Amino acid sequence: MDHSVRKLTPYRVISIALLIILALMMLFPLYWIVTGSVKDARTINSRTPVLFPTNPTLDNYAKLFSRPAWTWMFNTVFICGVAMLLTCLCGAMGGYALAKEPEHVTVGEILRLTEGSLAPVACLEQNPVECRRMAECRTLPMWRKLNTMINDYFDGITLADLVNTSQPGNDYVI
C-alpha cells in the first residue's frame, strides 16, 4: 500500500480553507436557531444581535410545551401538506398541458405562459391600464402592427423547428 502524504500545494490549502468557510456558512443558520432557542426575550429582541447567549435559559422550551404545541405542529404539517398537494396537482396539470407533440407547441405559447404578454406597450396587453390619450395616440397603429408582427412571428415557430438539426446553422448548443 502506498501511504504517501499528499503534497500541500497553495491550491490545496486555499481549497481546504474555502471548503471550511463554506461549511461554517452552511452551519451558521442551524447554530443561530439552536442558540436562539436558549436566549431570553430581551436578548432575542435586542437591536444588536447576540452571537453567544450570556444567560442561556430553557424557559422557551417550558413555554412551548405548556401551551398547545401540538396544535402549532398540526397547523404546520397541515399547511405543508396542502401546499405539497397543490404543487403536485398543479405540476401534474402543467405536465399534461405540456405533453404535446413538439409540432403543436409554439414559441409564442411558451413565451406568453412564462413571460406574460408579448405586447411592446402596456396599452396593448390583455387587461390594459386605461390610457386617457389612447383615442388620439398617433403611435398606437404602429404599436398594434408591431404587436401583431411579434405574435405572428413567435406563433410561427414550433418546438420541432427549434430542434430540427437538418437545417444549416441549427447545430448550435447553449
KOLMARVO-977737 format. One line per 3 residues: number of its first residue (from 1); their letters; for each residue y, z, x of N, C-alpha, C. Coordinates in steps of 0.2 Angstrom, whole numbers. Layout:
BEGIN
NUM> A> Y:Z:X:Y:Z:X:Y:Z:X  ...
This chain:
BEGIN
1> MDH> -6:0:4:0:0:0:6:0:4  11:-3:2:17:-4:5:22:2:3  24:7:7:28:12:4:35:12:8
4> SVR> 37:6:9:43:5:12:49:6:8  54:9:10:60:11:6:65:5:6  67:3:0:72:-2:-1:78:-1:3
7> KLT> 81:-6:6:87:-5:10:93:-4:5  97:0:6:103:1:2:109:-3:4  110:-8:0:115:-13:1:121:-11:-3
10> PYR> 127:-13:-1:133:-12:-6:132:-14:-13  129:-20:-14:127:-22:-21:123:-17:-24  118:-15:-21:113:-10:-25:117:-3:-26
13> VIS> 121:-1:-22:125:5:-23:129:5:-29  133:-1:-29:138:-2:-34:134:-3:-41  128:-7:-41:124:-7:-47:122:-1:-50
16> IAL> 119:3:-45:117:10:-47:123:14:-50  129:14:-47:134:18:-49:137:15:-56  137:9:-57:139:6:-63:134:8:-69
19> LII> 127:8:-67:122:10:-72:123:17:-74  125:21:-69:125:29:-71:132:30:-75  137:26:-74:143:27:-78:142:24:-85
22> LAL> 138:18:-85:137:16:-92:132:21:-96  127:24:-92:123:29:-96:127:35:-98  132:37:-94:136:43:-96:140:41:-102
25> MML> 143:35:-102:147:32:-108:143:32:-114  136:30:-114:132:29:-120:130:36:-122  130:41:-118:128:48:-120:133:52:-122
28> FPL> 140:50:-121:145:54:-122:146:56:-130  145:50:-134:145:52:-142:140:57:-144  134:57:-141:129:62:-143:132:69:-140
31> YWI> 134:69:-134:137:76:-132:143:78:-136  147:74:-138:153:76:-142:151:78:-149  145:76:-152:143:78:-158:140:85:-158
34> VTG> 136:86:-152:132:92:-151:138:98:-150  142:96:-145:147:101:-144:152:103:-150  153:98:-154:157:98:-160:154:103:-165
37> SVK> 147:103:-165:144:107:-170:144:115:-168  146:116:-162:146:123:-160:154:125:-159  159:121:-161:166:123:-160:168:126:-166
40> DAR> 173:131:-166:176:133:-172:181:129:-175  183:130:-181:188:125:-185:194:124:-181  197:129:-178:203:129:-174:202:124:-168
43> TIN> 197:125:-165:196:120:-159:195:113:-161  191:112:-166:190:105:-169:196:102:-171  201:106:-174:207:103:-177:213:103:-173
46> SRT> 212:105:-166:217:106:-162:220:99:-160  226:98:-158:229:92:-156:226:89:-150  224:93:-145:221:91:-139:214:92:-139
49> PVL> 210:87:-138:203:88:-138:200:93:-133  195:96:-135:192:101:-130:185:99:-128  184:97:-122:178:94:-120:172:99:-119
52> FPT> 174:105:-117:169:111:-116:171:116:-121  167:118:-126:169:124:-130:169:130:-126  175:134:-127:176:140:-123:172:146:-127
55> NPT> 172:146:-134:169:151:-138:164:147:-142  158:145:-140:153:142:-144:151:147:-150  150:144:-156:148:148:-161:143:144:-166
58> LDN> 138:148:-169:133:145:-173:135:145:-181  142:147:-182:144:148:-189:144:142:-193  145:136:-190:144:129:-193:138:128:-196
61> YAK> 132:130:-192:126:129:-195:124:134:-200  127:140:-200:126:145:-206:129:143:-212  135:140:-211:139:137:-217:135:131:-220
64> LFS> 132:127:-215:128:121:-218:122:123:-222  119:128:-220:113:130:-224:114:135:-229  120:138:-229:122:142:-235:124:138:-241
67> RPA> 127:132:-240:129:128:-245:123:123:-247  124:119:-252:119:114:-253:118:108:-249  115:110:-243:115:104:-238:110:99:-240
70> WTW> 105:101:-244:100:96:-246:103:91:-251  108:93:-254:112:88:-259:116:83:-255  119:86:-249:123:81:-245:118:76:-242
73> MFN> 112:79:-239:107:75:-236:104:69:-241  103:71:-247:101:67:-253:106:61:-254  112:63:-254:118:58:-255:118:53:-250
76> TVF> 117:56:-244:117:51:-238:112:46:-238  106:49:-239:100:45:-239:100:40:-245  103:42:-251:103:38:-257:108:32:-255
79> ICG> 114:34:-253:119:29:-251:116:24:-246  113:26:-241:110:22:-236:104:17:-239  100:20:-243:95:16:-247:98:11:-251
82> VAM> 103:12:-255:106:7:-259:109:2:-255  113:4:-250:116:-1:-245:110:-6:-242  105:-3:-240:100:-7:-237:96:-11:-242
85> LLT> 95:-9:-248:93:-13:-254:97:-19:-255  104:-18:-256:108:-23:-257:109:-28:-252  108:-26:-245:109:-30:-240:102:-35:-240
88> CLC> 97:-32:-241:90:-36:-241:91:-41:-247  93:-39:-253:94:-43:-259:98:-49:-257  104:-47:-255:109:-52:-253:107:-57:-248
91> GAM> 104:-54:-243:101:-58:-237:96:-63:-240  91:-61:-244:86:-65:-247:89:-71:-251  94:-69:-255:98:-74:-259:101:-79:-254
94> GGY> 104:-76:-249:108:-81:-244:103:-85:-241  97:-83:-239:92:-87:-236:89:-92:-240  88:-90:-247:86:-95:-252:91:-101:-252
97> ALA> 97:-99:-253:103:-104:-253:103:-108:-247  101:-106:-241:102:-110:-235:95:-114:-234  90:-112:-238:84:-116:-237:84:-123:-240
100> KEP> 89:-127:-238:89:-134:-240:87:-138:-234  86:-144:-236:84:-149:-230:91:-150:-227  91:-151:-220:97:-152:-217:101:-158:-219
103> EHV> 98:-163:-223:102:-169:-225:106:-167:-231  104:-161:-234:108:-159:-241:113:-154:-239  114:-152:-233:119:-146:-231:125:-150:-227
106> TVG> 131:-149:-230:136:-152:-226:140:-147:-222  143:-150:-217:148:-145:-213:153:-142:-217  156:-146:-222:161:-144:-227:159:-137:-231
109> EIL> 152:-138:-233:150:-132:-237:149:-126:-232  147:-127:-226:146:-121:-221:153:-118:-220  158:-123:-218:165:-120:-217:168:-117:-222
112> RLT> 167:-119:-229:170:-116:-234:167:-109:-235  160:-108:-234:157:-102:-235:159:-97:-230  160:-99:-224:161:-95:-218:168:-93:-217
115> EGS> 173:-99:-218:180:-98:-217:184:-97:-223  181:-99:-229:185:-99:-235:188:-106:-236  194:-107:-238:197:-113:-239:199:-117:-233
118> LAP> 198:-124:-233:200:-128:-228:207:-131:-229  210:-128:-234:217:-131:-235:222:-130:-230  226:-135:-228:231:-134:-222:237:-129:-224
121> VAC> 238:-129:-230:244:-124:-233:241:-120:-238  244:-114:-239:242:-109:-244:243:-112:-251  247:-116:-253:248:-118:-260:243:-123:-262
124> LEQ> 238:-125:-258:233:-129:-260:226:-126:-260  226:-119:-259:220:-115:-259:218:-115:-266  211:-112:-267:209:-111:-274:213:-107:-279
127> NPV> 215:-101:-276:219:-97:-280:226:-96:-276  230:-102:-277:236:-102:-273:241:-96:-275  245:-94:-270:251:-90:-272:256:-94:-275
130> ECR> 259:-92:-280:264:-95:-284:270:-97:-280  272:-103:-279:277:-105:-275:283:-108:-279  289:-105:-279:294:-107:-283:297:-114:-281
133> RMA> 296:-116:-276:298:-123:-273:293:-128:-274  287:-127:-277:282:-132:-277:284:-138:-281  288:-137:-286:289:-143:-291:294:-148:-287
136> ECR> 298:-146:-282:302:-150:-279:301:-151:-271  294:-149:-269:292:-149:-262:291:-156:-260  295:-159:-255:294:-166:-253:288:-167:-249
139> TLP> 285:-161:-246:280:-162:-241:273:-161:-245  273:-159:-251:267:-157:-255:262:-163:-255  264:-169:-257:260:-175:-257:256:-176:-250
142> MWR> 260:-175:-245:257:-176:-238:252:-171:-237  253:-165:-239:248:-159:-238:242:-161:-242  243:-163:-248:237:-164:-253:233:-170:-250
145> KLN> 236:-175:-247:232:-181:-244:228:-178:-238  231:-174:-234:228:-171:-228:222:-167:-230  223:-163:-235:218:-158:-238:212:-162:-240
148> TMI> 213:-168:-244:208:-172:-246:204:-175:-240  208:-178:-235:205:-180:-229:201:-175:-225  203:-169:-225:199:-164:-221:193:-163:-225
151> NDY> 193:-162:-232:187:-160:-236:182:-166:-236  185:-172:-236:181:-178:-236:177:-179:-230  181:-178:-224:178:-178:-218:172:-174:-216
154> FDG> 173:-167:-218:168:-162:-217:162:-163:-222  164:-165:-228:159:-166:-233:154:-172:-231  157:-176:-227:153:-182:-225:148:-181:-219
157> ITL> 148:-175:-216:144:-174:-210:139:-168:-213  133:-170:-211:127:-165:-213:124:-162:-207  120:-157:-208:117:-154:-203:112:-159:-199
160> ADL> 109:-163:-203:105:-168:-200:109:-173:-195  115:-174:-197:119:-178:-192:121:-175:-186  122:-168:-186:123:-164:-180:117:-163:-176
163> VNT> 111:-163:-178:105:-163:-174:102:-169:-172  105:-175:-175:102:-181:-173:104:-183:-166  99:-183:-161:100:-184:-154:99:-191:-152
166> SQP> 97:-196:-157:96:-203:-156:103:-207:-155  108:-204:-157:115:-207:-156:117:-205:-149  120:-210:-145:123:-208:-139:128:-203:-139
169> GND> 128:-198:-134:133:-193:-134:131:-186:-138  125:-187:-142:123:-181:-146:118:-177:-142  118:-177:-135:113:-173:-131:117:-167:-128
172> YVI> 123:-166:-130:127:-160:-128:125:-154:-131  124:-149:-127:122:-142:-130:127:-137:-128  129:-133:-132:134:-127:-130:130:-121:-128
